[in-house]
Amino acid sequence: IPRQAVERFLVMGELSLDGRVKPVNGSLPMALAAKTARYSGIMVPFDNRLEASVVSGIQVYPIKTLPQVVSYLGGFSDIAPVETDVSTHFNKGERFEADFSEVMGQEHVKRAMEVAAAGGHNIVMIGPPGSGKTMVAKRLPTILPSLTFEEAIETTKVYSVVGMLKKDQALVTRRPFRSPHHTISDAGLIGGGHIPRPGEVSLAHHGVLFLDELAEYKKHVLEVLRQPLEDLRVTIARARSTITYPSSFMLVAAMNPCPCGYFSDPKHECRCSFHQIQRYRSKISGPLMDRIDLHIEVPAVPYKHLGSTASSEPSASIRSRVSRARDIQSTRFQGTSIFCNAQMSNRHLKQHCVVDEVSHGLLESAIDTLGLSARAFSRILKIARTIADLEALEHITSDHIAEGIQYRNLDRGQKTI
């Protein structure tokens, strides 16, 4: 084989003893690396052809056997490069089985989810068993904006490295929704292992990480969430290497208000003592709760809503408002690395979250009464900015600030338990 012919290509795959080239993980990142290194093309196992072919600007050649590679490089045969129409894969990812029209009542919870989706905010729902927390959370992806091509590439890279792409799947075109069990380890959540693998926070990149029964997770597991929530990435250090994985996700959590689940429920008697409730809630530390923007109380659904035949607003209508708000944010943060209001820094808050005197008075009263931290204060401003974007208003009003303060239920609850 001529040396010049070999040097033009990046060749990857697992070679079996009979000469077959078997599929491997990470074809998409390797195709991107080959393009950056200015290779003429990349040869990948036949089963990896689709994910590698979404990279434009480089030829992707599917190979099945080693003799096929030798024959092509020697000039004795030809291999047709693979071309993928990305738009067809995006069209496949827009169908949802669940819909917000199936949720009866809980209008304030739907409103909070709309605000969270519009600004990329983290949210925790507190309520008794059977109040619909999980049902609402699982419908959040139906109102989130569609993935852009750049976001799809970033998410697919993570799934490619882990080997979670299907044979006929070129791209992850739907925002991920990950819901790990509460017995998960910190390595399973953040990532780790002898050869570091991405964890659930990276598999939820550009999507949703749903933690049901939040207080049932081990405390040290929850504490490791603090870095990815703040930095939007996870760094895993080992003796021989350090790997950084992306982790820009929306955290959605659900929990009972107490061990029995019926604290503040008017129809059920709570059997928990003051100390049991305190111990139960103390599993979620203050610094972690500060990083969750919206705290929503979800009461039990009354029968008049359960038995109602009136139709509820479908996800498509909510999604259209969310998409318009995200478009406003895309214009606002054009030329920066920020995609939504939840990612604003203090510099952006001063520039885009200017409030009037009435709003200053509301914020001062809330901080003095609830003892809010500086981080909680900035969270309220970000939420108010998102509410204004949903109304397509340039300036934040006192109504937006008041609604943002209402979304800090746990701060108020700490003063009343």
N, C-alpha and C positions, 0 to 999 in steps of 0.2 A: 504494500500500500504506500503510495507517495506520502512523504511527510507533510507536504504542503496541504494535501487533502484532509489529513487528520486534524491539523492545527486550525482549520476553519470551523470546526464543529465542537460543541460541548455534548458529550455522550454520557447518558446516565441510564441506570437500570440494574437489576439484580440478575446475574448470569447463572443459570442452572447448569447442572452437569451435562445435560443433553443439548445444550446450546440455545435453549429458549431464553428470552429476555423477559423477566417477570416484573410486574409493576412495583413501584417504590413510592414512599411518601415524599412530599415536598417538590413536586414537579413544577408547580406555579412559581414559587420563589426562585427555583433554579433557572426557569425561563427568563424571569426578570433580571437575574444576575447575568445570564448569557447576553441579554440585550445590552446591559450596562457595559459589559466587557467587550462589546462590539464583535461578537462571534457572528459568522454568516448564518448559522442555524444551530438548532439543538435537536438531538436525537433522543426520543423518550420511548419507554415501553408503550405498546399499542393501547393498553388500558388507561394510560395517563395522557393520551393525546388531547382530549377535550379541554382539560384544565390548563394545559400548557399553551394551547392554541388561542386562548383569549388575550394573550400578550401580542399587541401589534408591533410591527417593526422588526420581527425576526421570524424566520421560517422554522416550522416545527415538523419534524419527520418522524412518523410512527414506525417503530421497529418491533419485529416479533422474534427474530433469531439472530445470532451472531454471524452466521454465513450471509444473511441479508445485508448486514452492515458492511462486511468485508467486500461483498460484490459491488455495493454502491460506491464505496470509497475508492475501489479499484477501477471504477468507470465501466463495469460490465453490465450494470442494470440501473434502474431508476426507482426512486421512491417519491411518490407524490406528496407534497406538504399538505398539512391539514389546515383548513380554514373554518372558522366558527363565526356564525352570525349571532353576536351577543344579544341583539334585541329579542330573538326568539326565546332565549333563556330568561330574560327579564319578564316577558309576557307570561311565562309559566309560573312565576313566583307571586302573582298578584291575587290569587284565589284563597279565600279564608272560609273555613266551615263555621266558625263562631262569629257572633255579631253582638254589638251592644244593644240592639233592639230586643234581645232575649233577656236582658236584665230588667227586672221589675222594680220600680221605685229607686231609692238610693240616688236621687238626682244630684245631691251635693257631692257624692262620691264620684259620679260620672264627670261632674264639673272639675273636680280636683284632678282626675286622670287626664282630662283634656288639657288642663294647665300644665301638668307634668309632661305630657307628650309634646306640647307646643314649645316648651323651653328646655327639654332634656333633663328635667329635674328628678331627683330621687324622691321616693314617696314611701311612707309606711302607713298601713291601715291597722287600726286597733278596734276590735269588736268581738262579740260573743260568737261561739260556734254556730255555723249555719247562716250567718248574716250576709254571705255573698262575697267575701273578701277574695277568695281564690277565683271565683267565677269572673269577677271584674278584672283581676290581674291577668288572667289568661286571654282576655279580649283586648288588652292594651296594644299588642302588635297590629291589630286591625285598624287603629287610628294613627299609627305612626307613619310619617312620610316614607315613600319608597326609597330604597337604597340607591345612592348614586353609583356610577360605574367605579369611581375611585374607592368608595366605601366597600363595594362588593369585592373588589380586588383585595383590599386589606383583610376583610373577613375571610375570604376564600384562602388566603395564604395561611392563616391559622389552621383552618380545617384541613388543608393540604398537608401541613407538617404533621398533624395528628393522624392522618389517614382516614378521615371521616367523610370524605367525598364519595358519592356513589359512582358506579362505572360510567353512567350516562350523564353525570353532572359536571358541567364546566365551571359554573359559578354558584356561589351562595347568593341568591337573588332576593331572599326574604330575610328580614331582620331576625337574628337568632332569638330564641326564647329558651333560656336555660333555667331549670328548676331542680337543683340538687337536693337530696334528702338531708334532713338535719343531722344525720350521723356522719356526714362527710368530714374528712380530715382537712387540716390546713393545707397540706400538699395537694389534695384533690381540688380545693377551692382556688388556691393561688397558682399552683403549678409546682413541679419539683420532680424528684426521682434521681436515680444515678445519672441518666441522660435526661436533663430537664425537659419536661413536656409542659405544654400550656395547660392551665387549670380552667375551672369553670368561668372565672372572670375574663379570661382571654377568649374562651369559646362564645361568650356573650358580647364580644366586641361589636360595637355599632348596633347592639340589640338590647335585650332585657335580661337581667339576672333576677329571678324571683326566688326569694327566701321565705317559704311558708313556715309558720310556727317559729318565728325569729328567736324567741326566748328559749327554745329547745336546743338551739345550736350551742356547742361548747364555746365558752367565753373567749378562749384563746384563738379559736377559729374566726370568730367575728372580728376580733381585734386586728387580724392581719388584713382586713378589708380597708383599713384606714389609708394605707399608702396608695393602692390603685384608685380609690375614690378621689384622692387629692391629685395624684400625678398622672392618672389616666394610662398608666403603664406599670408593669411588674418586672422587677429585676431579680433574677434567680442566680445566686452566686454559688459556685462550686470550686473545689481546689484547682481544677484545671481550666475552668472557663466561667464566664459570666454571660448570661443570656437575658435579653430584655424582650418581653412580649407586650403587645398592645392590650389595653383593658379599658377602653372608653365605652362604658355601658350605663344604662339606666338601672339603678337598684330599686326594685319594688319588693317591699317586705310586708308580711301580714303576721299579726300576733294577737293573742287573747289579752285582755286587760289584767288578768290575774290567773293563777293556776287552775281554778275551776272554770274560768271563762265568763263569769256572770257579774263581775264588778260593775256597778252603775246600771245594770239591766233592771228596769222597773218590774219585769214579769218573773224574774227568777231571783232567788235569794243567794247572795254570795256567801260561801262557806269559808272564805279565806280570812285569816287574821291580817292585821296591819303589817306585821313583820314578814308574813309570807308574801304579801303583795310587793313589799319593798325588795325582798330578796329575789323575787321573780323578775322584777323590772331592772334590778341592778345588773343582770346579765348583759344588758345592753348599756355600754358605757356612755358617759356624757359626750366625749369627743367623737364617738361613732354616730350618736344621735344628732349631733351638730351638723354632721355631713349629710344628713337626710333633710331635704328642703321642706317637704310637706308631711305633716302629721295629721291623719284623717281619722275621725271616729266613725265607725260603721255600725249603727244600731241594727237590731233585728228588724226584719221587714214585716210590717203589719199586714193582716189578711186582706185589707182593702186594696193593697197593691198586688199581692199574690194572686187574688181572684179577679183582678181587673183585665178586661179584654182590650183596653186601649193600647194602641201601638206606641212603642218607645222609639226615640230617635235612633236611626241606624248608624252604623260605624262610618258609612260613606260620607254622611253629612258632617260628622265630627271631624273626620279626616280632612275634609276640604278646608275647614277653618284652621286646623293644625298646620296644614301645608302652606296656607297663606301666611301664617305667623312665621313659619320657618323661612319662607322666601324673604320676608322683611329682615330677619336676622342674617341671612346669607348676604344681603345687600349691605347691611350695617357692618359686618365683619369681613367684608371682601378684602383680600390681600393679607389676612392674618391666618393663624392656625386654629382659630375659634370657629365652631360650627353652630353653637346655640348659646342662649343666655346663661345656662347653668355653668358654662366654662369661663365666664367673664372674670377677669382679675380686678383688683382694687382700682387699677388705672382705668379700666373700662367702666367700672361702676361710677367713678367720678365724671366720666364723659357722657355716659348714656343713661344714668339713673338720677338725674337732677330732680329734686322734689321741692314743693312749695312750703310755706310756713305752716300751714295746717297739717301737712303730712309730717313735717318735722315734729310737731307737737304730738301726733299719734305715736310716732316712733319713740320719742322720749318717754311717753307714758308707758308704753309696752316694755321698754327696757327696764325702767324703774320698778314696774309692778311684777314682771315675770323674771327679772334677773337674767335677761338674755345675754349671751356671749357676743363678742364682736363677729364671730363667724355666723351666728344666727341672724344678726343684724344685716349682714351682707346677703344672706339667703332671702330675707324678706324683700330686699330691694330687687334681687334678681327675679323673684316671683312676680312682684309688681310690674316689672318691665315686661314680663311675658304676658300678663293679663292685658296690659296696654297694647301689646302687639296683636293679641287676639281681637281687639277692638279697632286695630289699625290706627291707633293714636300715637302721635309723636311724643307727647309729654305724659308723665305719670301723674295721676290725680290722687287725692286722699282716699277715694273709693278703692283704688287699686291697692294702696298701702293697707287699708283696713281689711281687705280680703286676704292679703298676704299674711297679716298677723293672725287671722283666724285659722290659718293652716299650720299653726304651731301648737297643736293640742297637747302634746306631751309636756311642753314648757308650762302650760297652764295647769296640767294635771299634777305636776310635781308640787305645786303650791297648795293643792287641795286634798291630797291623800293623807 
